[in-house]
Amino acid sequence: MKNARITPEVRRKIKQIQIYTRRLLTGSLVGDSRSAIRGSGFEFDQIREYRQGDDIRFIDWNASTRTNSLLVKEYIEERSRTILLCVDISSSVLFGSSSNCKRDLMAEVASVLALVATCGKDRTGLLLFSDEVELYIPPGRGHQHANRIIEFLFCHRSNRKATSLRSVLQRLIKERQRDAIVFLISDFIDDDESFARYLPIAARIYDLVALRCLDRNEKSLPSVGLLTIEDRETGELTTIDTRGGRNNILNDFFATRLAEQDSLFKRYGVELLDISVQSSFVADLVRFFRRRMQY
């Protein structure tokens, strides 16, 4: 378990994500996460004429004298929220049938969320997990904090293999961050189904969103004959027949697993967003985040 050196290639990828994401946010309302509450907030908004019922403590006597009318200072109260990014770094996310693997996809997804949250002046934290929580960065704000999160997303290396959604849900329940939205980013390939016992507890504490990141071949295998595959988490080798009826059985298994997960998330009010390794997702993800956070 360590944080690897940032290579020039990784730096270029991070820079591309930053530029593209910020370009999408240019001219938008993201970054203005202030509430409409008027009063003794944190940020000065304007000076306006006094209205009956205004707090006399906010009368601007100097401006009132200059204009010969009673003026008050108006403030806007900032609304800061907490975003927790929980990202799967188990061995199963190293799979990919194209140039990118699922780990790359998850790092990019979490990076975009961290950047948008930063533009919204929200606090962002990070949990990296395999069969245990390997890294926790407490929520913070600012571009420097977001860059630190992004570097860990791309450079942290794990010696662990298995996936334990139960472990990250238990940690979330223990943390009990107030008024937080949690993005659980995983392929959700976990043989231990006990996480279903902890999901409703976490969903009651947090506003929980599941981002399911899969390769297209984990949804439907093409017919390519006999195929030897290796389980990334156990190292076990298996030969499967992807032809004809066998292929239908495998694809039925994939479809059943996804349907069961869909039903589980829906039952406990967890919003689910599917993202594929082979698809372009940044613009859709930014729009989803803005709608979800009501920017």
N, C-alpha and C positions, 0 to 999 in steps of 0.2 A: 504494500500500500504506500504509494508515494506520488509526488507531483513531478512529472517529467519536465525537462527543459522545453521551453517554447521554441519550436523550430520556425524558420522563415516561412515555411508553407502554412503552418498553423496561424502565424501572424497575419499572413495575407488573407486567409479564410475569415479570421475574426474581423479584419478591416472591411472586407466585402460585406459581411453581415451588418456591421455597424452603419456603413454608408447606405446600403439598400434600405435598411429599416428606418433610418432617420429621414431618408428621402421620401418614404411613404408617409411619414408623420409630418412633413413640412406643410405648413399652412393649415394643419388640422387643429382640433381642440385638445388633442392629447398634450399634456403638460399643464393644462388649466384644470387642476383637480380641486379647485376651490368651491366651497359650498355657497349657496345663496343666502346663508345666514348673515345678517347684518348686526353689527354691534362691536363688542370688544375683542375682535379677532386678532390675528397676527399681522395681517398685511393691509397697509393703507390703500384705499381705493380711490376716493374722491372727496371734494368739498362740495356741499350742496346747501340749499336754504333750509333753515330750521323748520321742522314740522311738529305740530302738537304731539306730545308723547315722546319726543326724542330725549335721550339722556343728556342733561345739561353739562355733564362732565366732558362731552365731546364738542362743546362749542369752541370754535376757533375765534378767539377774541381779537387777535391781530387782523385776520382777514375780514372779520365783521366790521371792525373800525374803518378799514380801508374802503369798504364797499357801502358802508352805512346801512347794512342789513345783517340780520342774524344768520350766521353760517355754522354748520357743524361738519366735523370730520367723520367720514364713513369708512369702515374697515370691512374687509372680507376675511372670514374665518377659513383657514386652510383645513382641508380634510385629508389626513394622511392615513393610508391603509397599509396593511401588511400582506405581502405576497410571499408564499413559501413554494419553492421549486424543489420537488422531490424527484430525483432522476435515477433511473435504474442503470447500474454499471456492471451488472453480472455478465457472465460469459456468453449468455444467449444473445446479448445485444451486439456481439461482434459479427453476427451473421449478416451477409448481404450478397445478393445475386448480381449486383451491378458494381460500379466503381465505389459507391458509398455503402457503408454498413449502417445498421440501426443505431449504433453508438454515435456516429457522426450526425445522424438525423436528430437524435435526442439532444445532443449538445447544441445544435443549431436552433432547435425549437425553444429550449430553455434560454438561450442567449437572446433570442428575439423578445421573449417575455420579459427578461431582465431589463432590456433596453427600453421597451415600451413603459414598463413600470417606473423606470427612472425618469423618463420624460413626463410621467404623470405625478412625479414627486412622491411616489409611494416607497415604502420600506420593503426591501427584498432580501430573503434568506435562501440558503441552499442546503439540501440534504442529498448526499450521494449514498446509494445503498446497493448492496448485493444480498447476501444472506444476513447482513447486519448493516447498521448505519455506519458508514466508513468515514464520512466527513460531514460536519455541520458548521455552516457559517451563519451566525445569528443575523437577523434582519437589520439592514442598514440602508442608507440612501446616498445618492450622489453617483456621479459618473465613475469616480475612482473605485467605489465599492462594486458597481456593476462590472467594471473591467476585471476586478479580482475574481468575481464569480465566473465570468466567461473564461478566464484563464484556467481555473480549476476544472470547468466543464470539459475543456479540450485536452488538458494535460494530466489530469489525475489518473493514475494507473492502479489497478486493483489486482491482488493475488488471489482473491476469492472467486469462486465459480458460480455457486448456486444463487437462485433468486428467492427472496423472502419478503413478499409484500406485507406479511404479518409484522415483520420487524420494523418497517418504516411506519406502519399505522400505529404500532405500540408507542413508538417515539413521538409521533404527532400527538397522541392522546396524553402522553406525559408532559409535553411542552405546553399544550393548551394556550397557544398564542391567541390573544383576544382579537376578535373582529378580523380574522385572517381568511384569505382565500388561498387554497392549496391546489397547485397543479401537480397531479401525480402522473409522471411521464415514464411509461414502461411499455414493454411488449406484452405484459401480463401473462407470460408463460411461466407458471408457478405450479408445481405439482402439489404443493401444500395448500389445500383449499381452506385451511383454518382462517386465512385472512378475511373470509366472509363474515366471521364472527366479530371482527374489529371494525369492519367497514361502516356499519350503521352508527357505531359510537363516534368514530371520526367525523362522519357526515353530520352528526348533531352538533359537534363542536365547531366545525369549520364549514365554510362554503367550499365544497370539494368538487374539483373538475378532473376527470380522467382523460389523458391524452394517450391514445393507444397507437404506438408506432410499430408498424409491421412492414416486412418485405412482401411484395405481391405473391411470392411463392409460398408464403405462410398462410395465404388465404385460399390458393388454388394451385396445385402442382400441374405443370404441363405433362403430357404423355411423352416420356423420353426413354421408356424401357426400364431395365433394371438399373437401380441407382443405389450406390453405397453412401450412406450418410453417417455423420458423427454427431453425437449429442455434445454440444459445447460445454455443458455443465458437468457431465459425468464421464465424457471420453468414450462412451460406449458406441461401437460401430454396428450398424444394421443395414442390411440390403433390403430394399423395398422394390416392388414392381409397380410402376406408375402407369401401366397399360390397362385399358379396358375397365373391367369391373373393379379391379384393385384401385385404380385411380379414383373411381367414384367413391369407394370406401374412405380413402384418405381425405378427399375433399369434403365428404360428409362429416368426417371427424372435425376438420377445420371449421366448417360451418356451424356445427353443434357447439363447439367451444366458444365461438364468437357470440352465438345467440344466447348462451347461458350467461356470458359476461354482460351482454346488453341488458338482459333481464335483471341481473343482480344490481347493476348500477341504477337502472330505472326504479327498481323497488325502493331504493334508499335515497332517491332524489339526487343522484350524482350525475352531472352532465357529462356526456361522452363525446369526444371528438377524435375521429380516426384520421391519421396522417400516414401516408405511404412513403417509403424510401424513394420510390420512382416518381413522385409527384412534386410540383412546385407548391409551396405551402405558405410562404412568408406573408404575402398580401392577405390571404384568407385568415391566417392566424392573427394578424394585426387587427383586422375587422372584427374577428371573434372576440379578441381581448377587449377592444373598445366597447363592444356591445355588452360583454359580460361585466365589465367594470363600470359601465354607464358613464364613460368619458363624453 
